[in-house]
């Protein structure tokens, strides 16, 4: 099972590998840092758009490098107030070789309003994708 994941972040890679190993034997992950095409601190819809863009860019990378993959995975962290309060969430996109795409999100962690101006100007934390 060949999986391309759009990050070099060890935590994201290990989490995805463990999830796939619950369902598939011989999981091989190839980690490729690709652009999200959104800002360093994604806000609201940019969170999901960033993850979808990473999958799109992974597929383009695979095509241009003759890589045959079974799944493409990407995740994007960001902040949202779409539900009323500011929270930090992570979105994930998984697409199979046939183009079937699944999108999900994590639980949200509340962010006090007094920190929002600074957070919007910077990343919550530096990462490699």
Backbone atoms as SQL, in Angstrom:
CREATE TABLE atoms (id INTEGER PRIMARY KEY, chain TEXT, resi INTEGER, resn TEXT, atom TEXT, x REAL, y REAL, z REAL);
INSERT INTO atoms VALUES
  (1, 'A', 1, 'UNK', 'N', 0.841, -1.163, 0.000),
  (2, 'A', 1, 'UNK', 'CA', 0.000, 0.000, 0.000),
  (3, 'A', 1, 'UNK', 'C', 0.894, 1.236, 0.000),
  (4, 'A', 2, 'UNK', 'N', 0.867, 1.988, -1.073),
  (5, 'A', 2, 'UNK', 'CA', 1.696, 3.189, -1.220),
  (6, 'A', 2, 'UNK', 'C', 0.857, 4.424, -0.904),
  (7, 'A', 3, 'UNK', 'N', 1.329, 5.214, 0.055),
  (8, 'A', 3, 'UNK', 'CA', 0.627, 6.416, 0.487),
  (9, 'A', 3, 'UNK', 'C', 1.562, 7.607, 0.382),
  (10, 'A', 4, 'UNK', 'N', 1.089, 8.665, -0.257),
  (11, 'A', 4, 'UNK', 'CA', 1.813, 9.929, -0.271),
  (12, 'A', 4, 'UNK', 'C', 1.151, 10.845, 0.735),
  (13, 'A', 5, 'UNK', 'N', 1.968, 11.443, 1.587),
  (14, 'A', 5, 'UNK', 'CA', 1.457, 12.382, 2.582),
  (15, 'A', 5, 'UNK', 'C', 2.157, 13.721, 2.387),
  (16, 'A', 6, 'UNK', 'N', 1.380, 14.782, 2.389),
  (17, 'A', 6, 'UNK', 'CA', 1.893, 16.120, 2.077),
  (18, 'A', 6, 'UNK', 'C', 2.474, 16.853, 3.259),
  (19, 'A', 7, 'UNK', 'N', 3.442, 16.236, 3.926),
  (20, 'A', 7, 'UNK', 'CA', 4.085, 16.858, 5.081),
  (21, 'A', 7, 'UNK', 'C', 5.399, 16.154, 5.380),
  (22, 'A', 8, 'UNK', 'N', 6.226, 16.817, 6.140),
  (23, 'A', 8, 'UNK', 'CA', 7.431, 16.212, 6.714),
  (24, 'A', 8, 'UNK', 'C', 7.309, 16.182, 8.233),
  (25, 'A', 9, 'UNK', 'N', 6.128, 16.553, 8.755),
  (26, 'A', 9, 'UNK', 'CA', 5.886, 16.614, 10.196),
  (27, 'A', 9, 'UNK', 'C', 5.810, 15.199, 10.762),
  (28, 'A', 10, 'UNK', 'N', 6.741, 14.818, 11.653),
  (29, 'A', 10, 'UNK', 'CA', 6.789, 13.437, 12.165),
  (30, 'A', 10, 'UNK', 'C', 5.499, 12.997, 12.871),
  (31, 'A', 11, 'UNK', 'N', 4.848, 13.884, 13.601),
  (32, 'A', 11, 'UNK', 'CA', 3.620, 13.529, 14.301),
  (33, 'A', 11, 'UNK', 'C', 2.482, 13.209, 13.339),
  (34, 'A', 12, 'UNK', 'N', 2.332, 14.023, 12.307),
  (35, 'A', 12, 'UNK', 'CA', 1.292, 13.784, 11.313),
  (36, 'A', 12, 'UNK', 'C', 1.563, 12.491, 10.543),
  (37, 'A', 13, 'UNK', 'N', 2.821, 12.258, 10.220),
  (38, 'A', 13, 'UNK', 'CA', 3.194, 11.058, 9.476),
  (39, 'A', 13, 'UNK', 'C', 2.907, 9.811, 10.302),
  (40, 'A', 14, 'UNK', 'N', 3.320, 9.800, 11.548),
  (41, 'A', 14, 'UNK', 'CA', 3.120, 8.631, 12.411),
  (42, 'A', 14, 'UNK', 'C', 1.637, 8.375, 12.651),
  (43, 'A', 15, 'UNK', 'N', 0.859, 9.433, 12.854),
  (44, 'A', 15, 'UNK', 'CA', -0.581, 9.273, 13.061),
  (45, 'A', 15, 'UNK', 'C', -1.260, 8.651, 11.854),
  (46, 'A', 16, 'UNK', 'N', -0.920, 9.134, 10.676),
  (47, 'A', 16, 'UNK', 'CA', -1.507, 8.587, 9.450),
  (48, 'A', 16, 'UNK', 'C', -1.075, 7.134, 9.237),
  (49, 'A', 17, 'UNK', 'N', 0.184, 6.846, 9.498),
  (50, 'A', 17, 'UNK', 'CA', 0.695, 5.478, 9.319),
  (51, 'A', 17, 'UNK', 'C', -0.023, 4.509, 10.253),
  (52, 'A', 18, 'UNK', 'N', -0.179, 4.894, 11.514),
  (53, 'A', 18, 'UNK', 'CA', -0.864, 4.030, 12.472),
  (54, 'A', 18, 'UNK', 'C', -2.321, 3.797, 12.067),
  (55, 'A', 19, 'UNK', 'N', -2.987, 4.831, 11.571),
  (56, 'A', 19, 'UNK', 'CA', -4.385, 4.685, 11.150),
  (57, 'A', 19, 'UNK', 'C', -4.498, 3.716, 9.979),
  (58, 'A', 20, 'UNK', 'N', -3.635, 3.855, 8.987),
  (59, 'A', 20, 'UNK', 'CA', -3.701, 2.974, 7.820),
  (60, 'A', 20, 'UNK', 'C', -3.293, 1.543, 8.159),
  (61, 'A', 21, 'UNK', 'N', -2.360, 1.383, 9.098),
  (62, 'A', 21, 'UNK', 'CA', -1.924, 0.034, 9.481),
  (63, 'A', 21, 'UNK', 'C', -3.023, -0.752, 10.202),
  (64, 'A', 22, 'UNK', 'N', -4.044, -0.085, 10.681),
  (65, 'A', 22, 'UNK', 'CA', -5.180, -0.786, 11.296),
  (66, 'A', 22, 'UNK', 'C', -6.014, -1.514, 10.233),
  (67, 'A', 23, 'UNK', 'N', -5.915, -1.072, 8.982),
  (68, 'A', 23, 'UNK', 'CA', -6.752, -1.616, 7.921),
  (69, 'A', 23, 'UNK', 'C', -5.990, -2.281, 6.780),
  (70, 'A', 24, 'UNK', 'N', -4.709, -1.951, 6.634),
  (71, 'A', 24, 'UNK', 'CA', -3.933, -2.455, 5.510),
  (72, 'A', 24, 'UNK', 'C', -2.597, -3.024, 5.979),
  (73, 'A', 25, 'UNK', 'N', -2.121, -4.046, 5.283),
  (74, 'A', 25, 'UNK', 'CA', -0.791, -4.594, 5.533),
  (75, 'A', 25, 'UNK', 'C', 0.224, -3.867, 4.659),
  (76, 'A', 26, 'UNK', 'N', 1.468, -3.872, 5.068),
  (77, 'A', 26, 'UNK', 'CA', 2.570, -3.328, 4.281),
  (78, 'A', 26, 'UNK', 'C', 2.320, -1.883, 3.825),
  (79, 'A', 27, 'UNK', 'N', 2.118, -0.992, 4.788),
  (80, 'A', 27, 'UNK', 'CA', 1.891, 0.425, 4.495),
  (81, 'A', 27, 'UNK', 'C', 3.235, 1.109, 4.277),
  (82, 'A', 28, 'UNK', 'N', 3.389, 1.722, 3.106),
  (83, 'A', 28, 'UNK', 'CA', 4.605, 2.462, 2.768),
  (84, 'A', 28, 'UNK', 'C', 4.241, 3.929, 2.587),
  (85, 'A', 29, 'UNK', 'N', 4.823, 4.778, 3.422),
  (86, 'A', 29, 'UNK', 'CA', 4.536, 6.216, 3.377),
  (87, 'A', 29, 'UNK', 'C', 5.693, 6.938, 2.691),
  (88, 'A', 30, 'UNK', 'N', 5.355, 7.795, 1.743),
  (89, 'A', 30, 'UNK', 'CA', 6.341, 8.695, 1.160),
  (90, 'A', 30, 'UNK', 'C', 5.918, 10.108, 1.547),
  (91, 'A', 31, 'UNK', 'N', 6.826, 10.817, 2.190),
  (92, 'A', 31, 'UNK', 'CA', 6.531, 12.131, 2.755),
  (93, 'A', 31, 'UNK', 'C', 7.081, 13.222, 1.846),
  (94, 'A', 32, 'UNK', 'N', 6.192, 14.075, 1.369),
  (95, 'A', 32, 'UNK', 'CA', 6.577, 15.115, 0.430),
  (96, 'A', 32, 'UNK', 'C', 5.981, 16.437, 0.918),
  (97, 'A', 33, 'UNK', 'N', 6.821, 17.413, 1.144),
  (98, 'A', 33, 'UNK', 'CA', 6.343, 18.723, 1.557),
  (99, 'A', 33, 'UNK', 'C', 5.824, 19.457, 0.326),
  (100, 'A', 34, 'UNK', 'N', 4.525, 19.756, 0.317),
  (101, 'A', 34, 'UNK', 'CA', 3.914, 20.473, -0.798),
  (102, 'A', 34, 'UNK', 'C', 3.191, 21.707, -0.270),
  (103, 'A', 35, 'UNK', 'N', 2.948, 22.649, -1.149),
  (104, 'A', 35, 'UNK', 'CA', 2.316, 23.910, -0.775),
  (105, 'A', 35, 'UNK', 'C', 0.828, 23.724, -0.481),
  (106, 'A', 36, 'UNK', 'N', 0.369, 24.491, 0.504),
  (107, 'A', 36, 'UNK', 'CA', -1.059, 24.535, 0.813),
  (108, 'A', 36, 'UNK', 'C', -1.751, 25.644, 0.024),
  (109, 'A', 37, 'UNK', 'N', -0.968, 26.571, -0.492),
  (110, 'A', 37, 'UNK', 'CA', -1.467, 27.719, -1.245),
  (111, 'A', 37, 'UNK', 'C', -2.366, 28.630, -0.409),
  (112, 'A', 38, 'UNK', 'N', -2.237, 28.541, 0.913),
  (113, 'A', 38, 'UNK', 'CA', -2.924, 29.475, 1.815),
  (114, 'A', 38, 'UNK', 'C', -1.862, 30.094, 2.720),
  (115, 'A', 39, 'UNK', 'N', -2.252, 31.048, 3.522),
  (116, 'A', 39, 'UNK', 'CA', -1.312, 31.729, 4.405),
  (117, 'A', 39, 'UNK', 'C', -0.733, 30.813, 5.473),
  (118, 'A', 40, 'UNK', 'N', 0.311, 31.301, 6.128),
  (119, 'A', 40, 'UNK', 'CA', 0.952, 30.534, 7.199),
  (120, 'A', 40, 'UNK', 'C', 0.015, 30.286, 8.366),
  (121, 'A', 41, 'UNK', 'N', -0.966, 31.169, 8.559),
  (122, 'A', 41, 'UNK', 'CA', -1.957, 30.991, 9.616),
  (123, 'A', 41, 'UNK', 'C', -3.337, 30.935, 8.966),
  (124, 'A', 42, 'UNK', 'N', -3.734, 29.752, 8.499),
  (125, 'A', 42, 'UNK', 'CA', -5.046, 29.638, 7.850),
  (126, 'A', 42, 'UNK', 'C', -6.185, 29.994, 8.810),
  (127, 'A', 43, 'UNK', 'N', -7.160, 30.700, 8.265),
  (128, 'A', 43, 'UNK', 'CA', -8.323, 31.123, 9.040),
  (129, 'A', 43, 'UNK', 'C', -9.592, 30.671, 8.305),
  (130, 'A', 44, 'UNK', 'N', -10.515, 30.086, 9.060),
  (131, 'A', 44, 'UNK', 'CA', -11.820, 29.652, 8.572),
  (132, 'A', 44, 'UNK', 'C', -11.696, 28.719, 7.365),
  (133, 'A', 45, 'UNK', 'N', -12.305, 29.065, 6.238),
  (134, 'A', 45, 'UNK', 'CA', -12.331, 28.166, 5.083),
  (135, 'A', 45, 'UNK', 'C', -10.951, 27.808, 4.553),
  (136, 'A', 46, 'UNK', 'N', -9.956, 28.661, 4.828),
  (137, 'A', 46, 'UNK', 'CA', -8.593, 28.386, 4.363),
  (138, 'A', 46, 'UNK', 'C', -8.046, 27.081, 4.942),
  (139, 'A', 47, 'UNK', 'N', -8.544, 26.668, 6.102),
  (140, 'A', 47, 'UNK', 'CA', -8.054, 25.441, 6.736),
  (141, 'A', 47, 'UNK', 'C', -8.353, 24.248, 5.835),
  (142, 'A', 48, 'UNK', 'N', -9.600, 24.136, 5.402),
  (143, 'A', 48, 'UNK', 'CA', -9.994, 23.028, 4.536),
  (144, 'A', 48, 'UNK', 'C', -9.417, 23.187, 3.137),
  (145, 'A', 49, 'UNK', 'N', -9.387, 24.409, 2.643),
  (146, 'A', 49, 'UNK', 'CA', -8.818, 24.669, 1.326),
  (147, 'A', 49, 'UNK', 'C', -7.337, 24.280, 1.294),
  (148, 'A', 50, 'UNK', 'N', -6.601, 24.605, 2.364),
  (149, 'A', 50, 'UNK', 'CA', -5.181, 24.263, 2.430),
  (150, 'A', 50, 'UNK', 'C', -4.943, 22.764, 2.350),
  (151, 'A', 51, 'UNK', 'N', -5.743, 21.987, 3.071),
  (152, 'A', 51, 'UNK', 'CA', -5.595, 20.527, 3.031),
  (153, 'A', 51, 'UNK', 'C', -5.945, 19.991, 1.645),
  (154, 'A', 52, 'UNK', 'N', -7.011, 20.509, 1.047),
  (155, 'A', 52, 'UNK', 'CA', -7.392, 20.067, -0.306),
  (156, 'A', 52, 'UNK', 'C', -6.316, 20.435, -1.324),
  (157, 'A', 53, 'UNK', 'N', -5.736, 21.635, -1.181),
  (158, 'A', 53, 'UNK', 'CA', -4.670, 22.048, -2.091),
  (159, 'A', 53, 'UNK', 'C', -3.442, 21.157, -1.956),
  (160, 'A', 54, 'UNK', 'N', -3.116, 20.752, -0.748),
  (161, 'A', 54, 'UNK', 'CA', -1.969, 19.861, -0.554),
  (162, 'A', 54, 'UNK', 'C', -2.195, 18.531, -1.271),
  (163, 'A', 55, 'UNK', 'N', -3.414, 17.996, -1.186),
  (164, 'A', 55, 'UNK', 'CA', -3.710, 16.739, -1.899),
  (165, 'A', 55, 'UNK', 'C', -3.585, 16.962, -3.402),
  (166, 'A', 56, 'UNK', 'N', -4.144, 18.059, -3.903),
  (167, 'A', 56, 'UNK', 'CA', -4.040, 18.380, -5.332),
  (168, 'A', 56, 'UNK', 'C', -2.573, 18.454, -5.752),
  (169, 'A', 57, 'UNK', 'N', -1.751, 19.124, -4.945),
  (170, 'A', 57, 'UNK', 'CA', -0.334, 19.268, -5.279),
  (171, 'A', 57, 'UNK', 'C', 0.430, 17.953, -5.147),
  (172, 'A', 58, 'UNK', 'N', 0.013, 17.089, -4.221),
  (173, 'A', 58, 'UNK', 'CA', 0.610, 15.751, -4.124),
  (174, 'A', 58, 'UNK', 'C', 0.334, 14.951, -5.385),
  (175, 'A', 59, 'UNK', 'N', -0.889, 15.016, -5.862),
  (176, 'A', 59, 'UNK', 'CA', -1.258, 14.279, -7.078),
  (177, 'A', 59, 'UNK', 'C', -0.472, 14.789, -8.278),
  (178, 'A', 60, 'UNK', 'N', -0.301, 16.102, -8.374),
  (179, 'A', 60, 'UNK', 'CA', 0.496, 16.677, -9.462),
  (180, 'A', 60, 'UNK', 'C', 1.950, 16.229, -9.359),
  (181, 'A', 61, 'UNK', 'N', 2.490, 16.217, -8.140),
  (182, 'A', 61, 'UNK', 'CA', 3.855, 15.753, -7.915),
  (183, 'A', 61, 'UNK', 'C', 3.989, 14.291, -8.350),
  (184, 'A', 62, 'UNK', 'N', 3.044, 13.458, -7.935),
  (185, 'A', 62, 'UNK', 'CA', 3.087, 12.035, -8.282),
  (186, 'A', 62, 'UNK', 'C', 3.039, 11.846, -9.793),
  (187, 'A', 63, 'UNK', 'N', 2.166, 12.580, -10.446),
  (188, 'A', 63, 'UNK', 'CA', 2.043, 12.449, -11.900),
  (189, 'A', 63, 'UNK', 'C', 3.332, 12.858, -12.607),
  (190, 'A', 64, 'UNK', 'N', 3.904, 13.990, -12.202),
  (191, 'A', 64, 'UNK', 'CA', 5.110, 14.481, -12.876),
  (192, 'A', 64, 'UNK', 'C', 6.351, 13.660, -12.548),
  (193, 'A', 65, 'UNK', 'N', 6.287, 12.849, -11.467),
  (194, 'A', 65, 'UNK', 'CA', 7.435, 12.010, -11.088),
  (195, 'A', 65, 'UNK', 'C', 7.159, 10.517, -11.269),
  (196, 'A', 66, 'UNK', 'N', 6.111, 10.199, -12.018),
  (197, 'A', 66, 'UNK', 'CA', 5.736, 8.805, -12.304),
  (198, 'A', 66, 'UNK', 'C', 5.639, 7.947, -11.050),
  (199, 'A', 67, 'UNK', 'N', 4.969, 8.489, -10.024),
  (200, 'A', 67, 'UNK', 'CA', 4.762, 7.756, -8.776),
  (201, 'A', 67, 'UNK', 'C', 3.325, 7.260, -8.751),
  (202, 'A', 68, 'UNK', 'N', 3.164, 5.984, -8.532),
  (203, 'A', 68, 'UNK', 'CA', 1.834, 5.383, -8.441),
  (204, 'A', 68, 'UNK', 'C', 1.496, 5.218, -6.969),
  (205, 'A', 69, 'UNK', 'N', 0.460, 5.922, -6.506),
  (206, 'A', 69, 'UNK', 'CA', 0.071, 5.865, -5.093),
  (207, 'A', 69, 'UNK', 'C', -1.365, 5.368, -4.962),
  (208, 'A', 70, 'UNK', 'N', -1.631, 4.710, -3.838),
  (209, 'A', 70, 'UNK', 'CA', -2.988, 4.246, -3.541),
  (210, 'A', 70, 'UNK', 'C', -3.805, 5.326, -2.849),
  (211, 'A', 71, 'UNK', 'N', -3.140, 6.145, -2.007),
  (212, 'A', 71, 'UNK', 'CA', -3.817, 7.208, -1.274),
  (213, 'A', 71, 'UNK', 'C', -2.934, 8.449, -1.206),
  (214, 'A', 72, 'UNK', 'N', -3.600, 9.598, -1.143),
  (215, 'A', 72, 'UNK', 'CA', -2.950, 10.894, -0.946),
  (216, 'A', 72, 'UNK', 'C', -3.565, 11.498, 0.316),
  (217, 'A', 73, 'UNK', 'N', -2.708, 11.966, 1.229),
  (218, 'A', 73, 'UNK', 'CA', -3.171, 12.475, 2.515),
  (219, 'A', 73, 'UNK', 'C', -2.564, 13.851, 2.770),
  (220, 'A', 74, 'UNK', 'N', -3.385, 14.736, 3.342),
  (221, 'A', 74, 'UNK', 'CA', -2.886, 16.047, 3.763),
  (222, 'A', 74, 'UNK', 'C', -3.701, 16.531, 4.949),
  (223, 'A', 75, 'UNK', 'N', -3.075, 17.344, 5.770),
  (224, 'A', 75, 'UNK', 'CA', -3.800, 17.988, 6.862),
  (225, 'A', 75, 'UNK', 'C', -3.330, 19.430, 6.982),
  (226, 'A', 76, 'UNK', 'N', -4.190, 20.239, 7.558),
  (227, 'A', 76, 'UNK', 'CA', -3.896, 21.661, 7.718),
  (228, 'A', 76, 'UNK', 'C', -4.485, 22.118, 9.045),
  (229, 'A', 77, 'UNK', 'N', -3.689, 22.806, 9.826),
  (230, 'A', 77, 'UNK', 'CA', -4.156, 23.370, 11.093),
  (231, 'A', 77, 'UNK', 'C', -4.470, 24.845, 10.891),
  (232, 'A', 78, 'UNK', 'N', -5.416, 25.353, 11.661),
  (233, 'A', 78, 'UNK', 'CA', -5.748, 26.764, 11.571),
  (234, 'A', 78, 'UNK', 'C', -6.734, 27.160, 12.649),
  (235, 'A', 79, 'UNK', 'N', -7.191, 28.383, 12.548),
  (236, 'A', 79, 'UNK', 'CA', -8.130, 28.913, 13.534),
  (237, 'A', 79, 'UNK', 'C', -9.443, 29.275, 12.846),
  (238, 'A', 80, 'UNK', 'N', -10.528, 29.081, 13.580),
  (239, 'A', 80, 'UNK', 'CA', -11.832, 29.390, 13.021),
  (240, 'A', 80, 'UNK', 'C', -12.755, 29.958, 14.088),
  (241, 'A', 81, 'UNK', 'N', -13.640, 30.826, 13.648),
  (242, 'A', 81, 'UNK', 'CA', -14.695, 31.323, 14.520),
  (243, 'A', 81, 'UNK', 'C', -16.057, 31.069, 13.881),
  (244, 'A', 82, 'UNK', 'N', -16.123, 30.135, 12.961),
  (245, 'A', 82, 'UNK', 'CA', -17.361, 29.844, 12.247),
  (246, 'A', 82, 'UNK', 'C', -18.469, 29.342, 13.167),
  (247, 'A', 83, 'UNK', 'N', -18.120, 28.847, 14.335),
  (248, 'A', 83, 'UNK', 'CA', -19.121, 28.364, 15.284),
  (249, 'A', 83, 'UNK', 'C', -19.354, 29.357, 16.420),
  (250, 'A', 84, 'UNK', 'N', -18.794, 30.558, 16.297),
  (251, 'A', 84, 'UNK', 'CA', -19.026, 31.597, 17.296),
  (252, 'A', 84, 'UNK', 'C', -17.798, 32.025, 18.066),
  (253, 'A', 85, 'UNK', 'N', -17.054, 31.085, 18.622),
  (254, 'A', 85, 'UNK', 'CA', -15.836, 31.392, 19.376),
  (255, 'A', 85, 'UNK', 'C', -14.623, 30.976, 18.566),
  (256, 'A', 86, 'UNK', 'N', -13.486, 31.592, 18.833),
  (257, 'A', 86, 'UNK', 'CA', -12.255, 31.204, 18.149),
  (258, 'A', 86, 'UNK', 'C', -11.763, 29.867, 18.694),
  (259, 'A', 87, 'UNK', 'N', -11.487, 28.934, 17.790),
  (260, 'A', 87, 'UNK', 'CA', -10.917, 27.635, 18.158),
  (261, 'A', 87, 'UNK', 'C', -9.825, 27.260, 17.172),
  (262, 'A', 88, 'UNK', 'N', -8.912, 26.438, 17.634),
  (263, 'A', 88, 'UNK', 'CA', -7.828, 25.890, 16.823),
  (264, 'A', 88, 'UNK', 'C', -8.265, 24.489, 16.402),
  (265, 'A', 89, 'UNK', 'N', -8.306, 24.241, 15.081),
  (266, 'A', 89, 'UNK', 'CA', -8.690, 22.917, 14.583),
  (267, 'A', 89, 'UNK', 'C', -7.696, 22.434, 13.546),
  (268, 'A', 90, 'UNK', 'N', -7.827, 21.187, 13.186),
  (269, 'A', 90, 'UNK', 'CA', -7.027, 20.576, 12.134),
  (270, 'A', 90, 'UNK', 'C', -7.976, 19.888, 11.177),
  (271, 'A', 91, 'UNK', 'N', -7.781, 20.097, 9.892),
  (272, 'A', 91, 'UNK', 'CA', -8.588, 19.386, 8.897),
  (273, 'A', 91, 'UNK', 'C', -7.695, 18.372, 8.195),
  (274, 'A', 92, 'UNK', 'N', -8.315, 17.311, 7.729),
  (275, 'A', 92, 'UNK', 'CA', -7.586, 16.272, 7.000),
  (276, 'A', 92, 'UNK', 'C', -8.360, 15.903, 5.746),
  (277, 'A', 93, 'UNK', 'N', -7.620, 15.628, 4.686),
  (278, 'A', 93, 'UNK', 'CA', -8.202, 15.173, 3.428),
  (279, 'A', 93, 'UNK', 'C', -7.463, 13.904, 3.019),
  (280, 'A', 94, 'UNK', 'N', -8.239, 12.880, 2.692),
  (281, 'A', 94, 'UNK', 'CA', -7.690, 11.622, 2.177),
  (282, 'A', 94, 'UNK', 'C', -8.362, 11.361, 0.844),
  (283, 'A', 95, 'UNK', 'N', -7.567, 11.125, -0.183),
  (284, 'A', 95, 'UNK', 'CA', -8.114, 10.809, -1.506),
  (285, 'A', 95, 'UNK', 'C', -7.487, 9.521, -2.009),
  (286, 'A', 96, 'UNK', 'N', -8.319, 8.639, -2.559),
  (287, 'A', 96, 'UNK', 'CA', -7.786, 7.384, -3.089),
  (288, 'A', 96, 'UNK', 'C', -7.420, 7.538, -4.565),
  (289, 'A', 97, 'UNK', 'N', -6.836, 6.501, -5.127),
  (290, 'A', 97, 'UNK', 'CA', -6.359, 6.539, -6.508),
  (291, 'A', 97, 'UNK', 'C', -7.478, 6.772, -7.512),
  (292, 'A', 98, 'UNK', 'N', -8.741, 6.524, -7.125),
  (293, 'A', 98, 'UNK', 'CA', -9.882, 6.710, -8.016),
  (294, 'A', 98, 'UNK', 'C', -10.535, 8.083, -7.884),
  (295, 'A', 99, 'UNK', 'N', -9.984, 8.933, -7.021),
  (296, 'A', 99, 'UNK', 'CA', -10.504, 10.279, -6.861),
  (297, 'A', 99, 'UNK', 'C', -11.559, 10.422, -5.780),
  (298, 'A', 100, 'UNK', 'N', -11.871, 9.334, -5.044),
  (299, 'A', 100, 'UNK', 'CA', -12.817, 9.448, -3.940),
  (300, 'A', 100, 'UNK', 'C', -12.128, 10.177, -2.799),
  (301, 'A', 101, 'UNK', 'N', -12.740, 11.265, -2.357),
  (302, 'A', 101, 'UNK', 'CA', -12.116, 12.121, -1.343),
  (303, 'A', 101, 'UNK', 'C', -12.965, 12.166, -0.084),
  (304, 'A', 102, 'UNK', 'N', -12.302, 12.097, 1.055),
  (305, 'A', 102, 'UNK', 'CA', -12.950, 12.214, 2.352),
  (306, 'A', 102, 'UNK', 'C', -12.300, 13.368, 3.102),
  (307, 'A', 103, 'UNK', 'N', -13.135, 14.175, 3.770),
  (308, 'A', 103, 'UNK', 'CA', -12.658, 15.344, 4.506),
  (309, 'A', 103, 'UNK', 'C', -13.135, 15.233, 5.945),
  (310, 'A', 104, 'UNK', 'N', -12.253, 15.563, 6.882),
  (311, 'A', 104, 'UNK', 'CA', -12.633, 15.535, 8.289),
  (312, 'A', 104, 'UNK', 'C', -11.949, 16.640, 9.053),
  (313, 'A', 105, 'UNK', 'N', -12.362, 16.793, 10.303),
  (314, 'A', 105, 'UNK', 'CA', -11.720, 17.791, 11.155),
  (315, 'A', 105, 'UNK', 'C', -11.579, 17.250, 12.568),
  (316, 'A', 106, 'UNK', 'N', -10.670, 17.851, 13.288),
  (317, 'A', 106, 'UNK', 'CA', -10.422, 17.468, 14.675),
  (318, 'A', 106, 'UNK', 'C', -11.373, 18.210, 15.602),
  (319, 'A', 107, 'UNK', 'N', -11.270, 17.891, 16.876),
  (320, 'A', 107, 'UNK', 'CA', -11.952, 18.687, 17.878),
  (321, 'A', 107, 'UNK', 'C', -11.296, 20.065, 17.920),
  (322, 'A', 108, 'UNK', 'N', -11.985, 21.034, 18.472),
  (323, 'A', 108, 'UNK', 'CA', -11.438, 22.375, 18.548),
  (324, 'A', 108, 'UNK', 'C', -10.973, 22.718, 19.952),
  (325, 'A', 109, 'UNK', 'N', -9.892, 23.470, 20.023),
  (326, 'A', 109, 'UNK', 'CA', -9.384, 23.954, 21.299),
  (327, 'A', 109, 'UNK', 'C', -9.647, 25.453, 21.368),
  (328, 'A', 110, 'UNK', 'N', -10.346, 25.926, 22.397),
  (329, 'A', 110, 'UNK', 'CA', -10.683, 27.348, 22.487),
  (330, 'A', 110, 'UNK', 'C', -9.444, 28.226, 22.601),
  (331, 'A', 111, 'UNK', 'N', -9.546, 29.392, 21.984),
  (332, 'A', 111, 'UNK', 'CA', -8.465, 30.379, 22.045),
  (333, 'A', 111, 'UNK', 'C', -9.045, 31.658, 22.639),
  (334, 'A', 112, 'UNK', 'N', -8.482, 32.155, 23.739),
  (335, 'A', 112, 'UNK', 'CA', -8.982, 33.400, 24.338),
  (336, 'A', 112, 'UNK', 'C', -8.854, 34.577, 23.360),
  (337, 'A', 113, 'UNK', 'N', -9.868, 35.404, 23.321),
  (338, 'A', 113, 'UNK', 'CA', -9.934, 36.545, 22.407),
  (339, 'A', 113, 'UNK', 'C', -8.709, 37.462, 22.529),
  (340, 'A', 114, 'UNK', 'N', -8.159, 37.588, 23.747),
  (341, 'A', 114, 'UNK', 'CA', -7.032, 38.512, 23.949),
  (342, 'A', 114, 'UNK', 'C', -5.790, 38.110, 23.151),
  (343, 'A', 115, 'UNK', 'N', -5.717, 36.871, 22.668),
  (344, 'A', 115, 'UNK', 'CA', -4.553, 36.412, 21.899),
  (345, 'A', 115, 'UNK', 'C', -4.779, 36.465, 20.389),
  (346, 'A', 116, 'UNK', 'N', -5.984, 36.773, 19.954),
  (347, 'A', 116, 'UNK', 'CA', -6.322, 36.629, 18.547),
  (348, 'A', 116, 'UNK', 'C', -5.559, 37.551, 17.602),
  (349, 'A', 117, 'UNK', 'N', -5.337, 38.806, 17.968),
  (350, 'A', 117, 'UNK', 'CA', -4.598, 39.703, 17.069),
  (351, 'A', 117, 'UNK', 'C', -3.202, 39.173, 16.790),
  (352, 'A', 118, 'UNK', 'N', -2.509, 38.723, 17.830),
  (353, 'A', 118, 'UNK', 'CA', -1.157, 38.182, 17.651),
  (354, 'A', 118, 'UNK', 'C', -1.177, 36.898, 16.828),
  (355, 'A', 119, 'UNK', 'N', -2.126, 36.029, 17.097),
  (356, 'A', 119, 'UNK', 'CA', -2.213, 34.752, 16.383),
  (357, 'A', 119, 'UNK', 'C', -2.491, 34.970, 14.908),
  (358, 'A', 120, 'UNK', 'N', -3.358, 35.893, 14.588),
  (359, 'A', 120, 'UNK', 'CA', -3.685, 36.151, 13.185),
  (360, 'A', 120, 'UNK', 'C', -2.475, 36.636, 12.404),
  (361, 'A', 121, 'UNK', 'N', -1.535, 37.277, 13.098),
  (362, 'A', 121, 'UNK', 'CA', -0.334, 37.817, 12.448),
  (363, 'A', 121, 'UNK', 'C', 0.782, 36.782, 12.338),
  (364, 'A', 122, 'UNK', 'N', 0.724, 35.745, 13.135),
  (365, 'A', 122, 'UNK', 'CA', 1.788, 34.747, 13.146),
  (366, 'A', 122, 'UNK', 'C', 1.195, 33.348, 13.125),
  (367, 'A', 123, 'UNK', 'N', 2.052, 32.371, 13.020),
  (368, 'A', 123, 'UNK', 'CA', 1.598, 30.995, 13.115),
  (369, 'A', 123, 'UNK', 'C', 1.432, 30.627, 14.588),
  (370, 'A', 124, 'UNK', 'N', 0.497, 29.718, 14.855),
  (371, 'A', 124, 'UNK', 'CA', 0.351, 29.229, 16.231),
  (372, 'A', 124, 'UNK', 'C', 1.633, 28.561, 16.682),
  (373, 'A', 125, 'UNK', 'N', 2.244, 27.807, 15.785),
  (374, 'A', 125, 'UNK', 'CA', 3.547, 27.204, 16.046),
  (375, 'A', 125, 'UNK', 'C', 4.160, 26.861, 14.702),
  (376, 'A', 126, 'UNK', 'N', 5.433, 26.881, 14.630),
  (377, 'A', 126, 'UNK', 'CA', 6.114, 26.551, 13.380),
  (378, 'A', 126, 'UNK', 'C', 6.072, 25.042, 13.167),
  (379, 'A', 127, 'UNK', 'N', 5.868, 24.637, 11.939),
  (380, 'A', 127, 'UNK', 'CA', 5.895, 23.207, 11.605),
  (381, 'A', 127, 'UNK', 'C', 6.387, 23.057, 10.175),
  (382, 'A', 128, 'UNK', 'N', 6.592, 21.815, 9.773),
  (383, 'A', 128, 'UNK', 'CA', 7.022, 21.504, 8.419),
  (384, 'A', 128, 'UNK', 'C', 5.866, 21.035, 7.560),
  (385, 'A', 129, 'UNK', 'N', 4.733, 21.629, 7.700),
  (386, 'A', 129, 'UNK', 'CA', 3.577, 21.250, 6.894),
  (387, 'A', 129, 'UNK', 'C', 2.598, 20.573, 7.718);
